[in-house]
Amino acid sequence: MRRYQPGDTVVRRDVFRGRVWSAHALRVIEDTEHALVTGSCPGADVVAATTWIDWLLTGDTARRDQAVPHLAAGEWELAPWTWRDTVLLMWNPLGEWFSVNAFFDPSDDHRLINWYVNFERPAHRAPTGFDTFDLLLDLVIAPDLSTWRWKDEDEYAHGRRVGVIDDDAHRAVDKARDRAVAMIEQREGPFAPDSPWRHWHWNPAWPAPALPPMWSTAAGCDSGA
């Protein structure tokens, strides 16, 4: 498997039942045998479901609530979006059902806003980057790791009811919950006291990543149920 080099552009795609649900252009920070670490900054190219974009633009939660039924029915539409407001670091450990994300203030102080564990299918390399699928459940963690809270459990339950998250994925997520919490409590991985990711900065020499022309090429592995 070819390793990416720092600064390479890759695309993280959410793929469900053979179709792209979202795509996000990222820069590679580090690619090792343990994890693929990528980042993004304001101005990066994104393609996302129109329900999600409409919710961000209007604050209309009814539009966001339509996302899971649209997924189950295979009826979503995609539109371009631009990443904004935060600098993102994404740590994808090999074979795990979650990624660890760190959101930073893009201003000069580059303050760590919060950590965020995103539960998702294990990443698979694809022609333009890697494919996964967001499983709707999240864990939001204070910058100093003192507290954390579960997020979107109602959306996760809805996904279970309509078949977006099958029984196998549900069992995997249950185990991944325990591993993610243990990682926080034991200060492991990106949460370790000596982790470089707590104080990471976007390389100012890198322009915001753009989606390559072939970003929608068929996935090498279907990441959805």
C-alpha positions as CSV (number, residue, x, y, z in Angstrom):
1,M,0.0,0.0,0.0
2,R,1.4,3.3,-1.1
3,R,2.0,5.8,1.8
4,Y,0.9,9.4,1.4
5,Q,3.4,12.2,1.9
6,P,2.9,15.3,4.1
7,G,1.1,17.9,2.0
8,D,-0.6,15.4,-0.4
9,T,-4.2,16.1,-1.2
10,V,-6.6,13.3,-0.3
11,V,-10.4,13.0,-0.3
12,R,-12.3,11.5,2.6
13,R,-15.6,10.2,1.2
14,D,-18.7,8.8,3.0
15,V,-20.0,6.0,0.9
16,F,-23.4,4.4,1.4
17,R,-24.6,1.5,-0.7
18,G,-22.2,2.3,-3.5
19,R,-23.0,6.1,-3.6
20,V,-21.0,9.0,-2.3
21,W,-22.8,10.8,0.6
22,S,-20.1,13.4,1.2
23,A,-16.6,14.2,0.1
24,H,-14.0,16.5,1.9
25,A,-10.6,17.5,0.5
26,L,-7.8,17.2,3.0
27,R,-4.1,17.6,3.3
28,V,-2.0,14.6,4.6
29,I,-0.2,15.4,7.9
30,E,1.2,12.0,8.6
31,D,0.7,8.5,7.2
32,T,2.0,5.6,9.3
33,E,1.3,2.0,10.0
34,H,-0.9,3.1,13.0
35,A,-2.9,6.0,11.6
36,L,-3.6,8.3,8.7
37,V,-3.6,11.9,10.0
38,T,-5.1,14.6,7.7
39,G,-6.2,18.2,8.1
40,S,-8.4,20.9,6.6
41,C,-8.7,24.6,6.8
42,P,-11.3,27.3,5.9
43,G,-11.7,27.3,2.1
44,A,-11.3,23.6,1.6
45,D,-13.6,22.0,-0.9
46,V,-16.5,19.8,0.3
47,V,-19.4,18.1,-1.4
48,A,-22.3,17.3,0.9
49,A,-26.0,16.3,1.0
50,T,-28.3,19.3,0.3
51,T,-30.2,18.6,3.6
52,W,-27.0,19.2,5.6
53,I,-26.1,22.3,3.6
54,D,-29.6,23.8,4.0
55,W,-29.5,23.2,7.7
56,L,-26.1,25.0,8.0
57,L,-27.4,27.9,6.0
58,T,-30.8,28.3,7.6
59,G,-30.6,26.6,11.0
60,D,-33.8,24.7,10.0
61,T,-33.5,21.4,12.0
62,A,-36.4,20.0,9.9
63,R,-34.0,19.9,6.9
64,R,-31.4,18.1,8.9
65,D,-34.0,15.6,10.2
66,Q,-34.7,14.6,6.6
67,A,-31.1,13.4,6.1
68,V,-31.5,9.9,7.6
69,P,-34.8,9.1,5.8
70,H,-33.2,10.2,2.6
71,L,-30.2,7.9,3.3
72,A,-32.5,5.0,3.9
73,A,-34.4,5.6,0.7
74,G,-31.3,6.4,-1.4
75,E,-32.8,9.7,-2.4
76,W,-30.2,12.3,-1.4
77,E,-28.7,15.0,-3.6
78,L,-25.2,16.5,-3.4
79,A,-24.1,20.1,-3.7
80,P,-20.7,21.9,-3.3
81,W,-19.8,23.5,0.1
82,T,-16.8,25.2,1.5
83,W,-15.3,24.3,4.9
84,R,-15.4,27.3,7.2
85,D,-15.0,28.5,10.8
86,T,-12.4,25.9,12.0
87,V,-9.1,24.3,11.3
88,L,-9.6,20.5,11.4
89,L,-7.2,17.7,12.4
90,M,-8.5,14.2,11.6
91,W,-6.7,11.1,13.2
92,N,-7.9,7.8,11.5
93,P,-6.5,4.8,13.4
94,L,-6.1,1.7,11.2
95,G,-9.1,-0.7,11.3
96,E,-11.0,1.3,14.0
97,W,-14.7,2.2,13.9
98,F,-14.0,5.8,14.8
99,S,-11.8,8.8,14.1
100,V,-10.6,11.4,16.5
101,N,-11.0,15.0,15.3
102,A,-9.6,18.2,16.8
103,F,-11.1,21.5,15.9
104,F,-9.0,24.6,16.2
105,D,-9.8,28.3,16.0
106,P,-8.3,29.6,12.8
107,S,-7.3,32.9,14.3
108,D,-3.7,33.7,15.4
109,D,-4.0,32.0,18.8
110,H,-5.0,28.7,17.1
111,R,-6.9,27.7,20.3
112,L,-8.1,24.0,20.5
113,I,-11.9,24.3,20.6
114,N,-12.7,20.7,21.3
115,W,-11.9,17.1,20.5
116,Y,-14.6,15.1,18.7
117,V,-14.8,11.3,18.3
118,N,-16.7,10.5,15.1
119,F,-18.0,6.9,14.9
120,E,-17.7,5.6,11.4
121,R,-16.8,2.5,9.4
122,P,-13.1,1.6,9.2
123,A,-11.4,3.6,6.4
124,H,-10.5,1.9,3.2
125,R,-8.1,3.4,0.7
126,A,-9.6,4.6,-2.5
127,P,-8.2,6.1,-5.8
128,T,-8.3,9.6,-4.5
129,G,-7.9,9.1,-0.7
130,F,-10.1,7.0,1.6
131,D,-13.7,5.9,2.0
132,T,-15.7,5.4,5.2
133,F,-19.3,6.1,6.4
134,D,-20.4,8.3,9.2
135,L,-22.5,6.2,11.7
136,L,-24.2,9.3,13.1
137,L,-23.0,9.0,16.7
138,D,-20.4,11.4,18.2
139,L,-18.5,12.0,21.4
140,V,-17.6,15.7,22.2
141,I,-14.6,16.2,24.5
142,A,-13.4,19.3,26.3
143,P,-9.9,20.5,25.2
144,D,-8.4,19.5,28.5
145,L,-10.1,16.1,28.5
146,S,-11.9,16.9,31.8
147,T,-15.4,16.2,30.5
148,W,-17.2,14.6,27.5
149,R,-20.7,14.1,26.3
150,W,-22.5,11.9,23.8
151,K,-24.0,13.6,20.8
152,D,-26.7,12.7,18.3
153,E,-27.8,9.5,20.1
154,D,-31.4,10.2,18.8
155,E,-30.1,10.4,15.3
156,Y,-28.2,7.2,15.8
157,A,-31.4,5.4,17.1
158,H,-33.3,6.7,14.0
159,G,-30.6,5.3,11.8
160,R,-31.0,1.9,13.5
161,R,-34.8,1.9,13.0
162,V,-34.7,2.6,9.3
163,G,-31.8,0.3,8.5
164,V,-29.0,2.8,7.9
165,I,-27.0,1.2,10.7
166,D,-27.3,-2.6,10.7
167,D,-26.9,-5.0,13.6
168,D,-23.2,-5.8,12.7
169,A,-22.4,-2.1,12.7
170,H,-24.3,-1.5,15.9
171,R,-22.2,-4.2,17.7
172,A,-19.0,-2.7,16.3
173,V,-20.0,0.8,17.5
174,D,-20.8,-0.5,21.0
175,K,-17.2,-1.9,21.2
176,A,-15.8,1.2,19.7
177,R,-17.5,3.4,22.3
178,D,-15.6,1.5,25.1
179,R,-12.3,1.8,23.2
180,A,-12.7,5.6,22.6
181,V,-13.6,6.3,26.2
182,A,-10.7,4.2,27.5
183,M,-8.4,6.1,25.2
184,I,-9.5,9.3,26.8
185,E,-9.3,8.1,30.3
186,Q,-5.9,6.5,29.9
187,R,-4.6,9.5,27.8
188,E,-3.6,7.3,24.8
189,G,-3.2,8.0,21.1
190,P,-3.9,11.7,20.2
191,F,-4.9,12.3,23.9
192,A,-1.5,11.4,25.3
193,P,0.3,14.1,27.2
194,D,3.2,14.1,24.7
195,S,0.9,14.0,21.7
196,P,1.9,16.5,19.0
197,W,-1.7,16.9,18.0
198,R,-2.7,18.9,21.0
199,H,-0.7,21.9,19.7
200,W,-0.7,21.2,16.0
201,H,-0.8,24.1,13.5
202,W,-1.9,24.2,9.9
203,N,1.1,24.7,7.6
204,P,0.6,28.2,6.2
205,A,2.5,27.2,3.1
206,W,-0.3,24.9,2.1
207,P,-3.3,26.4,0.3
208,A,-6.7,25.1,1.1
209,P,-7.2,21.7,-0.4
210,A,-9.3,21.3,-3.5
211,L,-11.3,18.3,-4.7
212,P,-9.5,16.6,-7.6
213,P,-11.4,16.0,-10.9
214,M,-11.8,12.3,-10.2
215,W,-13.1,12.6,-6.6
216,S,-16.4,10.8,-7.5
217,T,-14.7,7.8,-9.1
218,A,-16.5,4.6,-7.9
219,A,-15.3,3.4,-4.5
220,G,-12.9,0.5,-4.2
221,C,-14.9,-0.8,-1.2
222,D,-18.5,-0.1,-0.4
223,S,-18.4,1.5,3.1
224,G,-22.1,1.5,3.6
225,A,-24.6,-1.1,4.9
